[in-house]
Amino acid sequence: DQDTLKGRKAENQPQMRFLRELQFWQELGQTLQLPYIPSSDIPIGWRHRLIGNLRGHIILIKKAMFKEPAMDGWTVLVRHAPIQTPNVTQEIRTDSKIDLLLGKLKKAKGAFESQPDYTWIFLPRIKRETAAGLAQRITTFIDIVSRHTSPCPEGICEGIECKTRLISERKLILINGIPRLYCEDCIKAIPGWGEKAKKEYSEAPNNLIPGVIAGSSVAILGAILWAAAVLIM
């Protein structure tokens, strides 16, 4: 509304909001010691992003919107080594600090999720919260997850069909929004995996996905249907 009163065109407002938020995100990155690497393939208002390695865990922080109840905030994703014990997920979720972080969303579905190799949370926006204040909440969540999980294994390619597996040089990529560590050969092979999964899907009876495809192949398929799914850093 202020931009409109000053005669600024509506189509320029997202860019100006992006610039106004830029300093906040840069301060947040400096406090957390995570690189600020904005996304380039989504609307400009949602491009702010921090992604990097922290204590052996891969951290991804993005601006986000929660649907019901509608509120904006941030998602914090922590990549860790595969969880070996089923009760670890429950231990993380029942930590008393998780409910404090979720606030009004502590009973909402979709505000917290823990998978075998990553855990993420939606942090609602707090009015007038500084970058330092948000960093403290994010650090609290990372501390909880890292206390119950192990860092991502070093020197191992996470490609689902990697022929080498043990590799010294890996690159951080995003597949379906989840950060992964792949070797150069697997990154080049991803389009082929997508085509393979696509063919298996089309040949499935009644177009239903058989159990063998319902795992990692479909994750790759979803990522390859749009070329920008993989971001090499």
Backbone torsions as a table, in degrees:
resi	resn	phi	psi	omega
1	ASP	NA	-40.6	178.0
2	GLN	-63.7	-38.6	177.9
3	ASP	-63.3	-39.7	-179.3
4	THR	-64.7	-43.0	-179.9
5	LEU	-63.4	-29.3	179.1
6	LYS	-86.2	5.5	177.0
7	GLY	82.6	12.8	179.5
8	ARG	-80.8	138.0	-177.1
9	LYS	-71.3	148.2	-176.7
10	ALA	-60.8	-36.9	-176.9
11	GLU	-68.9	-16.5	178.8
12	ASN	-92.0	-10.8	-174.8
13	GLN	-64.5	-41.1	177.3
14	PRO	-59.1	-40.1	178.3
15	GLN	-63.1	-40.1	-179.4
16	MET	-69.9	-37.7	176.1
17	ARG	-63.4	-40.4	178.4
18	PHE	-57.9	-44.8	-178.7
19	LEU	-68.8	-36.0	178.9
20	ARG	-65.6	-33.8	-178.5
21	GLU	-83.8	-13.9	-173.2
22	LEU	-59.1	-45.6	-178.5
23	GLN	-61.4	-40.2	178.9
24	PHE	-58.4	-47.3	-178.1
25	TRP	-67.6	-36.7	177.8
26	GLN	-66.3	-39.8	176.6
27	GLU	-65.0	-39.8	179.1
28	LEU	-62.8	-43.6	179.1
29	GLY	-63.2	-40.7	179.4
30	GLN	-65.8	-39.8	-179.9
31	THR	-66.2	-42.1	-178.3
32	LEU	-85.6	-9.7	-175.8
33	GLN	59.9	44.9	176.4
34	LEU	-121.4	139.3	179.7
35	PRO	-66.2	140.2	173.4
36	TYR	-89.4	111.0	-178.6
37	ILE	-131.8	90.9	-178.0
38	PRO	-65.5	149.2	176.4
39	SER	-77.3	151.7	-177.3
40	SER	-115.4	-2.4	-172.6
41	ASP	-115.1	19.2	178.1
42	ILE	-133.0	166.7	179.4
43	PRO	-52.4	144.2	-169.9
44	ILE	-60.1	-30.6	-178.9
45	GLY	-66.2	-14.5	-176.0
46	TRP	-118.5	16.6	-173.8
47	ARG	-83.3	-16.7	-178.6
48	HIS	-59.8	135.4	-177.0
49	ARG	-162.4	140.4	170.5
50	LEU	-115.7	133.8	179.1
51	ILE	-150.8	131.7	-179.3
52	GLY	175.5	-173.3	-176.6
53	ASN	-101.2	130.5	179.1
54	LEU	-136.4	112.4	-179.3
55	ARG	54.9	36.8	177.0
56	GLY	85.9	-7.9	176.2
57	HIS	-101.3	144.7	176.9
58	ILE	-91.4	125.7	-175.9
59	ILE	-112.3	133.9	176.4
60	LEU	-129.0	121.8	-178.8
61	ILE	-124.2	128.4	-177.7
62	LYS	-138.1	156.4	170.8
63	LYS	-75.1	141.3	-175.1
64	ALA	-151.6	170.1	178.2
65	MET	-129.3	131.9	175.9
66	PHE	-96.7	136.1	-170.8
67	LYS	-79.5	-55.8	-174.1
68	GLU	-130.6	110.7	-4.8
69	PRO	-72.8	149.5	-175.3
70	ALA	-68.7	122.1	175.5
71	MET	-162.5	152.0	178.7
72	ASP	-102.2	162.6	-177.5
73	GLY	176.8	-142.2	-176.3
74	TRP	-137.9	146.8	170.0
75	THR	-105.6	138.2	178.3
76	VAL	-122.3	117.4	-179.4
77	LEU	-112.7	133.0	178.6
78	VAL	-118.2	115.0	174.4
79	ARG	-86.1	132.9	-178.7
80	HIS	-140.9	175.9	177.0
81	ALA	-65.5	151.1	179.5
82	PRO	-52.9	133.6	178.8
83	ILE	-73.8	128.2	-177.4
84	GLN	-94.0	-26.6	-177.0
85	THR	-109.1	123.7	-175.8
86	PRO	-56.9	-31.8	-175.2
87	ASN	-77.2	-5.5	-179.8
88	VAL	-63.2	-42.8	178.6
89	THR	-57.0	-43.7	179.9
90	GLN	-66.8	-35.8	178.8
91	GLU	-64.7	-39.1	178.2
92	ILE	-66.6	-47.6	-176.0
93	ARG	-65.4	-33.0	-176.4
94	THR	-87.9	0.5	174.2
95	ASP	-61.0	131.4	-174.5
96	SER	-59.5	-27.8	-177.9
97	LYS	-73.9	-21.5	179.0
98	ILE	-64.8	-44.3	177.9
99	ASP	-62.8	-37.5	178.0
100	LEU	-64.7	-38.7	179.1
101	LEU	-68.6	-37.9	-178.9
102	LEU	-73.9	-28.0	179.5
103	GLY	59.8	-122.9	-178.8
104	LYS	-66.9	-13.5	-177.3
105	LEU	-97.0	11.7	-175.1
106	LYS	-64.1	-20.8	177.0
107	LYS	-109.7	2.6	-177.5
108	ALA	-82.2	143.0	176.4
109	LYS	-80.2	140.3	176.6
110	GLY	89.3	5.2	178.4
111	ALA	-94.5	-11.5	179.3
112	PHE	-148.2	139.8	178.7
113	GLU	-149.7	138.7	177.1
114	SER	-131.1	117.4	177.7
115	GLN	-108.5	170.9	-177.6
116	PRO	-53.5	-35.4	-176.0
117	ASP	-122.6	11.3	172.6
118	TYR	-157.5	154.7	177.3
119	THR	-137.0	135.8	-179.7
120	TRP	-140.1	160.9	-177.8
121	ILE	-144.1	152.6	172.5
122	PHE	-101.8	123.9	178.4
123	LEU	-104.4	113.6	178.9
124	PRO	-63.5	148.3	178.0
125	ARG	-68.6	138.5	174.3
126	ILE	-109.2	128.5	-175.5
127	LYS	-58.5	132.0	178.0
128	ARG	63.1	20.5	177.7
129	GLU	-71.5	135.8	178.9
130	THR	-84.2	168.6	177.1
131	ALA	-62.0	-36.1	178.7
132	ALA	-65.5	-39.4	178.8
133	GLY	-65.2	-44.0	178.1
134	LEU	-65.1	-39.6	179.0
135	ALA	-59.7	-36.5	179.5
136	GLN	-66.0	-41.7	177.7
137	ARG	-64.6	-42.9	179.7
138	ILE	-62.8	-43.7	179.2
139	THR	-61.6	-37.6	177.6
140	THR	-59.8	-45.0	179.4
141	PHE	-65.5	-44.9	179.6
142	ILE	-60.8	-39.8	179.0
143	ASP	-62.7	-41.2	-179.9
144	ILE	-62.9	-48.9	-177.6
145	VAL	-65.6	-45.1	-177.5
146	SER	-66.9	-24.6	178.5
147	ARG	-69.8	-26.9	-177.3
148	HIS	-105.8	-5.7	-176.8
149	THR	-129.4	170.6	178.2
150	SER	-106.6	155.9	177.0
151	PRO	-61.7	161.8	176.3
152	CYS	-62.0	136.3	-179.2
153	PRO	-58.9	140.1	178.9
154	GLU	-88.1	147.1	174.1
155	GLY	71.4	19.1	-179.9
156	ILE	-123.7	126.6	175.6
157	CYS	-78.0	137.1	-178.1
158	GLU	-94.9	8.4	177.7
159	GLY	-60.1	134.0	-173.6
160	ILE	-66.8	-21.9	179.3
161	GLU	-124.9	30.1	-176.9
162	CYS	-64.8	130.0	179.9
163	LYS	-88.5	-19.9	-178.2
164	THR	-93.6	-46.8	-179.9
165	ARG	65.6	-58.9	177.9
166	LEU	-86.5	117.4	-174.7
167	ILE	-145.7	143.8	-178.4
168	SER	-87.8	-36.1	-177.9
169	GLU	-105.8	118.0	178.4
170	ARG	-125.7	156.7	177.1
171	LYS	-119.7	145.0	178.8
172	LEU	-84.8	121.8	179.4
173	ILE	-129.2	166.0	176.1
174	LEU	-116.4	127.3	174.3
175	ILE	-124.9	118.2	-174.6
176	ASN	54.6	35.1	177.1
177	GLY	80.5	0.0	-179.1
178	ILE	-103.5	124.2	179.3
179	PRO	-69.1	134.8	179.0
180	ARG	-134.0	159.0	178.0
181	LEU	-112.7	107.8	-176.0
182	TYR	-118.4	151.4	172.3
183	CYS	-81.0	166.9	-176.9
184	GLU	-60.1	-40.3	-178.2
185	ASP	-64.0	-40.6	-179.5
186	CYS	-69.8	-35.4	177.6
187	ILE	-61.7	-42.4	178.8
188	LYS	-67.4	-28.4	-176.3
189	ALA	-84.7	-10.6	-175.1
190	ILE	-55.8	-44.7	178.2
191	PRO	-56.8	-37.6	178.0
192	GLY	-66.1	-38.6	176.9
193	TRP	-62.9	-40.3	179.4
194	GLY	-63.4	-43.0	178.6
195	GLU	-64.5	-38.6	178.6
196	LYS	-63.3	-45.9	179.4
197	ALA	-64.9	-38.0	178.9
198	LYS	-63.0	-41.7	179.2
199	LYS	-65.6	-43.2	179.2
200	GLU	-62.6	-38.0	179.4
201	TYR	-65.0	-44.9	-177.3
202	SER	-68.5	-26.0	-178.6
203	GLU	-92.4	-2.8	-179.9
204	ALA	-68.8	144.4	179.5
205	PRO	-56.1	130.5	177.9
206	ASN	55.4	25.9	179.1
207	ASN	61.5	24.4	177.6
208	LEU	-95.2	146.9	-177.6
209	ILE	-85.2	116.6	176.2
210	PRO	-68.3	161.7	-175.8
211	GLY	-55.8	-34.0	-176.5
212	VAL	-67.6	-25.5	-179.4
213	ILE	-90.6	-21.2	-172.2
214	ALA	-67.5	-5.7	179.1
215	GLY	-93.0	-123.6	-172.0
216	SER	-67.6	-28.6	-177.4
217	SER	-62.3	-40.8	-179.3
218	VAL	-68.9	-34.1	176.0
219	ALA	-60.6	-41.0	177.5
220	ILE	-67.9	-42.7	179.4
221	LEU	-56.5	-47.3	-179.3
222	GLY	-60.7	-32.0	-178.5
223	ALA	-78.0	-33.8	-172.7
224	ILE	-83.4	-16.8	-179.9
225	LEU	-63.1	-15.6	173.2
226	TRP	-133.6	126.8	-169.2
227	ALA	-61.5	-26.9	-175.7
228	ALA	-80.7	7.1	-177.8
229	ALA	-64.4	-27.1	-176.7
230	VAL	-105.3	119.9	177.3
231	LEU	-112.0	113.1	179.7
232	ILE	-90.7	127.8	-176.9
233	MET	-116.0	NA	NA
